[in-house]
C-alpha cells in the first residue's frame, strides 16, 4: 500500500468518525430538548395551569434549572423546547440531518405548511442555518406558493420545491435586497446589471438551482419568447 493511500484511508475514517459523532450528539440534543418540552406541556395540561401562570412557571423553572444545571435554560430556550414538542409531537418525525439551530429557525415560522416546506427544503438542499434564515426572511414559500393551487401547496409542504418542469426552475418575484438599492430608487437597466454583477454570488443563490454565469448579455428563448439575460440554466 502506498503511503498517500494510507493517509487518505485514515483521513476518511477520521472524517466518517467525526460525522458519526456529530450526528449522535445532535440526535441526543434533539431528543433531550423534545423531552423537556414534553414534560413542560404535560405539566401545563394537568388542567390547573392558566396562561398567566404558565409564564410564571417558565420563569421559576428557568431560575431553578440554571441554579442546578448551569447555562442553557433561559426562559427563551424553555419556550423553544415547549414549542418544539407542540409543533413536533411525534419525535420520529424529526430529522437527524437538521441541527437544533435549524429547528429554532423553523419554530419561528407560524404556518404549519410553510414550516413543513422549509424543513423539507433544508433537508433536500442541505441548507446551512444561515441559508434557511435567509430563505424564510425572503418568503420563499409564499413566493412559490403564489403560482400553486391548494394541492400544490400541500405537495410543497411535504416534499419541498421539486423541479419537475422548466417553469419550476424560476422563482417570481425575485428578492434582491442584497443589492442595497432603496425601494423608492429609480434605477436604470445598466445600473441594475452592474449591481447584480457586483453581487453575483448572492444573486445566483437567490435564483436557486442550476444557474451559472455566462456573460453580461445572453439571448435565450422560453415558451416561444426571446429574452436578453445575464444568467442561464446549465
N, C-alpha and C positions, 0 to 999 in steps of 0.2 A: 504494500500500500504506500502510495506517495505521501510525503509529509503534508502537502497542501490539501490532499483529500482528507487526511486525518484531522487537520484544523477545521475544515469545512464540516465534517461529520460531528465533531464535538460542538462546534458553534450551533449547528442545527439542533442538537439535543438540548443545549442551554436555552435557546430561544423557545423551543417547544415546552421545556420545563417551566420557564417564566410565564408563558401564556397559560399553561395549565394552572399554575399557582394563582395568577391574576383572576382567572375565571372562578376558581374555587373560593377565593376571598370575596369576590364580587357576589357570588351566589349566597355566601354566608351573610354578608351585609344586607342583601335584599330580603332574605328570609327573616333576619333579626328585626329589621325595620318594619316589615309587614306584620310580624307577630306583635310588636309593640303597638302598632296601630290597631290590631285586632283586640288586644286587651283593653285599650282605651275606649274603643267603640262599644265593646260588650259591657264595660263598666257603666258607660253613659246610658246604655239601653236597658238598664235594670228597671227603668220607669220612674226613678226618683230624681234624676238629674235634669234640671231645667237649663235652657240655653244660657241664661246669665251665669248660673253656677258652673256650667261647662267651661267657660273662660277662666273662672277662678280655679277650676280643677287643674287646667294646664299650667297655670302659674305656680300652684302649690307643687304639682308633680315635677315641674322643671327645677324648682328650688331643691327639692329633696333628692332628686336623682343626681343633680350636679354635686351635691354635698357628698354623696356616697360613691359616685362613679366618675366624677370629673366632667370634662367638657363633652359637648355633643348632644346635650339635652336642653337646648334653648326652647323657648315657647314656640318659635317659628319651626324648629325641627320637629317638635311634637305634633304641631299642626300638620306638617307634611306627612309624618308617619300615619296620622289619623286619616288624612285624605288618601294616602297610598292604599290603605285597606278598603276604604269606601269605594274607590274607583276600580280596584282590582281585588274583589272579594274572593276570587279563586286564585290561589297562589300559582297554580300550574300554568296560568295564562301569561305569567311574566316571562320575559326573555332574558336569558343569561348573557345575551350579546350586548345588552344595554346596561350602562352603569347607573348607580344611584343618581348621579348628576343628570343623566338623561331623563330619568323619571321625575326629578324635581322640575325640569323644564316642561315635561308633559302634564304634570299636575296643575300647572298654571293655565292650561287650556280648558275652558269651561265646557265646550261642546264634546260630547262623547264621540260623535262621528269624526270631528276634526282630530281629537286626541288619538283615535284609532288609526287614522290616516298617517299622522306624524310618527306614530310608533312603528308602523309597518315600513314607512319610508326610511326611517332611521336604520332599521334592520337591513332592508334591501340595498340601501345605498351606502351602508357603513358610515353614516354621518357622525362627525365629531359633535360634542356638546355645543361647541360654538356654532357649527353649521346648523344644527337643529334650532338653536335660539334664533338665528338669523332667518331661517325659513318660516318659523312661527310668526316672527315680527313682520315679515313681508307678506303674511297672509296667503301663503302658497295654496293651502287647501281651498280657501274661499275663491281664489282666482281660477283654479282649475275647475272647481265645482260649478262656476257660473255657466259653463257650457255642458253640464251634465244633468240628466234627469234624476229623479229620486233613486231609481235603481242604480244609476251610475255613481251617485254619491255614496250609496251603501257599499258598492264594489270598491270605491276608492278607500273607504274606511277599513275594509277588511284586507285588501291586498296592496294598498299604496298606489302610486302612479305607475301603471303598467303601460308601456309603449306598445300599441298594437297596430297603429296605422300612422301615416305621415303627420296628420294633424296633432297627434298626441305628443310629438316632439316639442311643439311650440307652446309657450305659455303666453297668455294675454290677459290683462296688460302686463308689461314688464315694470318691475320696481327698480328704479335706477337711483336710489337715494345715495349710493356711494359716489356718484359723480360730483356731489357738492353744489348742484345748481339750485338756487332758490326756486320755490314753487311758482312765484309770480314773475320769474325771469323769462324774457322773450329771447330765445337763443336761435341762432342760425343753424342750418344743417351742418355747415363746416365746423362750427363751434361744438355741436353735439358729437360729431365724428371725432374731433380731437380729444374731447373729454373721454370718450369710450376707449380710444387707443391708449390714452394715458392710464386708464384703469382696466386694461384688457382682461386681466386675470379675474377680477371680481365680476366683470360683465359676462365672461364665459360661465362662471358659476351661476349667475342669475339665469342664463339661458337654459341650463340643465345639461343633460347627457348629450354626447355625440357631436360636439362642436369644436372646431379648431380655427385658428386664424389663417386666412388665405391671402388677403390683401386688402388695401384700403377701399378698393372698389371691385365688386364681383357680381356678375349678372347670373341670376338663376330664375327658373320657371317653376311655378307652383300652381296647380289647378288651372292651367292654361293662362296664367297671368305672369307677367315678367316684372322682376324687381331688381333693384341695384342694392346689393348687400355687402357688408364688410366681413361677414361670417357665413359659413355654410356647413351643412351636416356632413360628417365624414362617413 
